[in-house]
Amino acid sequence: MLHLRLLQGQTVVLGKSHSDSQQRIPLDPPSFRRGRTSAWCHALTTTFRRKGGAKRTRADARHRGDALSRTKAIPLNPPSQAKGEESSTPFGTKGVARSAGGCRGFTLVELMITLAIGAILLMIAVPSFQHLILSNRLTTSANALADALNTARMDAIKLNADTQFCGSTATANTGDPLGAACGTAAGAVYSLPQSAATAGEVRATPPGIASPIQLTSAGMAAVRFSGRGFGYDPTVGSGTPYQGNVAVVCTSGLSSNNQRIVSMTTGSIVAVATSTGSCP
């Protein structure tokens, strides 16, 4: 006969009769109290099979409703622990469990280190970023003036009429109808069609020349284009193609490469170059 006493804190006694050698297995070993029951169950099952009572044990459990078959499995991580609450199980108090997935926050030291690294990166990046912004603004302003010069030349050829890229002073623009229309609108383009009494605006003053971007003390020269597309200084006459700087755009916010020089060669070729120099 198989004797099986299942009481918490006692032992399981296995044997076919009182005379048989009996093997005692503790019902509540330390591994069971820690929630690791697999080793204990394996030892109990092995002992049953060694004594030849595995089949009878299962049959008795089905027919008599043995306590082993009716025992419900107790989850090692109940829902209350998933929320971080303190929970007690039959195996002892488990304490506050970690949240699902083992997620954790960050410490104050980690936060301070991250902020320090971010501040150092900002100190390095901000000056370089400002340098890049000023350099791009200089280039944009110079390119706008070069585009205005090319527009004046193309309109002169298209209309077969005089057009003028306006200078920064009335003296440079002259006092004839085309120059008078320019006034002091530096960088604007005006056209005077044949047999017309007044000049009309083709292109307004480029908006890019504003603080901290400015012209050097030399100002902006006026260039007039004839119907053939050749540029010349209106104060000199159409016999001499324009040669030299038209405008120098600069900024004092850069220590080097702070100038963009817009120039014209042989009255038709427009170029933009980078240089370093003083800026008023």
Sequence and secondary structure as in RCSB ss.txt:
>XXXX:A:sequence
MLHLRLLQGQTVVLGKSHSDSQQRIPLDPPSFRRGRTSAWCHALTTTFRRKGGAKRTRADARHRGDALSRTKAIP
LNPPSQAKGEESSTPFGTKGVARSAGGCRGFTLVELMITLAIGAILLMIAVPSFQHLILSNRLTTSANALADALN
TARMDAIKLNADTQFCGSTATANTGDPLGAACGTAAGAVYSLPQSAATAGEVRATPPGIASPIQLTSAGMAAVRF
SGRGFGYDPTVGSGTPYQGNVAVVCTSGLSSNNQRIVSMTTGSIVAVATSTGSCP
>XXXX:A:secstr
       TTSEEEE SSTTS  EEEESS HHHHTT  HHHHHHHHHHHHHTT HHHHHHHHHHHT HHHH     
SS HHHHTT EEEETTEEEEE   GGG     HHHHHHHHHHHHHHHHHHHHHHHHHHHHHHHHHHHHHHHHHHH
HHHHHHHHHTSEEEE  SSHHHH SSHHHHHHTT TT EEEE TT SS EEEE   TT  TT EE TT    EEE
 TTS EE TTT TTSB  EEEEEEE TT SSS EEEEEEETTTEEEEEEE     
